Amino acid sequence: MKYYIADTHFGHENIIKLCGRPFADAEEMDRVITGNWNSVVNDGDDVYIVGDFCHKAGKPVTGYLKQLKGRKHLIAGNHDKIITGDPEASSYFVSISQMEVVRDHGHTVFLCHYPVAEWPGYYDGFYHFFGHIHKTRNEACMFMEGLEKAYNVGADLLGFTPRRIDEIITRK
C-alpha cells in the first residue's frame, strides 16, 4: 500500500500557532501524528513524505524516523536540509528526491513539495500531490484548488494522518 503526507513539521512548536493546529505543544503534536501514522501504515507500506518532515525540533530527526512504520520516501521540501545533509537521517529513506512520479492503483502521481501550475503529465491525466502552502487561503491555494487533479496533501488537511490515493482524490 502507498500513503502520502506533507508538512508534518515534527518538533516545530511554532507551526501550531502559524497553522492553527489543535495541539497544546510540539510534544502533543508529535505524539498524535506518530500514533495516527502507525495506526494506518504497516512496515511493508510505502509512505511518500511530500516535504517538510521535521523543523526546529529539540531532538534528532532520527528519533522521529525510528518510531514511524513503513518504507519512507522523501520528496524534499524547504525544511528538509536537516535530513538531506545528514547521512544517518538519510539512511532511513528508501529514496530522497526533489520530485517523483509514482504509479498507484492505475493512477500516475507527480509528487513535488511545491504546488506546480502545470506539472509533468498534466495533459496525460497525472495527479499532482503537493504540500508547502498548508491550509492558507492565499492566491496560490485558491489557484491550485481550481485544478482538477491537484491535491494538497499537507498534514493539516489530512487529519494529521498519511492517506491512500483513494482517500485523497475523493476529497474534492
C-alpha positions in Angstrom: 0.0 0.0 0.0 1.1 3.6 -0.7 0.5 6.5 1.6 1.1 10.3 1.2 1.5 13.2 3.6 3.3 16.5 3.6 4.2 19.2 6.1 4.3 17.1 9.3 6.8 19.5 10.8 7.7 17.2 13.6 9.1 19.1 16.6 8.1 22.5 15.2 6.5 24.4 18.1 5.6 27.5 16.1 3.8 25.6 13.4 0.9 25.0 15.9 0.3 28.8 16.1 1.1 29.5 12.4 -1.4 26.9 11.1 -3.9 26.8 13.9 -3.1 23.2 14.7 -5.2 21.7 17.6 -2.3 20.9 19.8 -1.0 22.3 23.1 2.6 21.9 22.2 5.0 20.2 19.8 5.2 17.1 22.0 1.5 16.5 21.8 1.5 17.2 18.0 4.4 14.7 17.5 2.7 12.1 19.7 -0.6 12.4 17.8 0.9 12.4 14.3 3.1 9.4 15.2 0.1 7.5 16.6 -2.1 8.3 13.6 0.7 7.3 11.2 1.4 3.9 12.9 -2.4 3.2 13.2 -2.7 3.1 9.3 0.8 2.3 8.0 2.3 -1.2 8.2 6.0 -2.0 7.9 5.7 -3.1 4.3 3.9 0.0 3.1 5.5 2.9 1.2 5.0 6.4 2.7 5.7 9.4 0.5 6.6 12.3 2.6 6.0 15.3 0.3 8.3 17.6 2.1 8.9 19.4 5.5 9.1 16.3 7.7 10.8 18.0 10.7 11.7 21.5 11.6 13.4 23.2 14.6 13.0 20.1 16.7 14.7 19.9 20.0 15.8 16.3 19.3 17.5 14.5 16.5 15.3 13.8 13.4 16.3 10.1 13.6 14.3 9.8 16.8 11.1 10.5 14.8 12.1 8.3 11.9 12.8 5.3 14.2 9.2 5.5 15.6 7.4 5.5 12.2 6.3 2.4 10.4 6.7 1.9 6.6 9.3 2.4 3.9 9.8 6.1 3.8 10.4 8.2 0.6 11.2 11.8 1.0 10.2 14.4 -1.6 12.4 17.2 -0.2 10.9 20.4 0.9 12.3 23.7 2.1 12.8 22.4 5.6 14.4 19.1 4.9 18.1 20.0 4.8 18.3 18.5 8.3 17.7 15.2 6.6 19.4 15.6 3.2 22.5 16.9 4.9 22.8 14.1 7.4 23.9 10.6 6.2 22.4 8.9 9.2 19.0 10.5 8.8 19.1 9.9 5.1 19.6 6.2 5.7 16.0 5.9 7.0 14.7 6.6 3.5 14.3 4.3 0.6 14.6 7.3 -1.7 15.1 11.1 -1.5 14.3 13.3 -4.4 13.1 16.8 -5.3 10.3 15.4 -7.5 9.0 11.9 -8.3 6.4 10.2 -10.4 4.7 7.1 -8.9 2.1 4.6 -10.2 -0.6 3.8 -7.7 -3.7 1.7 -8.3 -3.8 2.5 -12.0 -3.1 6.2 -11.5 0.1 8.2 -12.1 1.0 10.8 -9.5 3.6 13.6 -9.8 5.0 14.4 -6.3 6.6 17.8 -5.5 6.6 19.7 -2.2 5.8 22.9 -4.1 2.5 23.4 -5.9 3.1 23.4 -9.7 0.6 25.0 -12.0 1.3 22.7 -14.9 3.2 19.5 -13.9 4.7 16.7 -15.9 1.9 14.6 -17.1 -0.7 17.4 -16.7 -2.1 16.8 -20.1 -1.9 13.0 -19.7 -4.2 12.8 -16.7 -1.5 12.6 -14.0 -2.4 13.7 -10.5 -0.2 16.2 -8.6 0.2 15.8 -4.8 2.0 18.7 -3.1 2.4 20.5 0.2 4.1 23.7 1.3 1.1 26.0 1.4 -0.6 24.3 4.3 -4.2 25.3 4.5 -3.7 29.0 3.9 -6.3 30.8 1.9 -3.9 32.8 -0.4 -3.8 33.1 -4.2 -1.7 30.0 -4.7 -4.1 27.9 -2.6 -7.1 29.2 -4.5 -5.5 28.6 -7.8 -4.4 25.1 -7.0 -7.9 24.2 -5.7 -9.2 25.1 -9.1 -7.1 22.5 -10.8 -8.9 19.2 -11.2 -6.1 16.8 -10.4 -4.0 18.8 -8.0 -4.2 17.9 -4.3 -2.7 19.4 -1.2 -1.6 16.5 1.0 -0.5 18.7 3.9 -0.9 17.0 7.3 -3.3 19.8 8.3 -5.7 18.8 5.5 -5.4 15.0 6.0 -6.2 14.9 9.7 -2.5 14.6 10.5 -2.6 11.0 9.1 -0.9 9.6 6.0 -3.6 8.8 3.4 -4.1 6.4 0.5 -4.7 7.7 -3.0 -8.4 6.8 -3.0 -8.9 8.8 0.2 -7.1 11.8 -1.3 -8.7 12.0 -4.7 -12.3 11.7 -3.4 -11.9 14.8 -1.2 -12.8 17.3 -3.9 
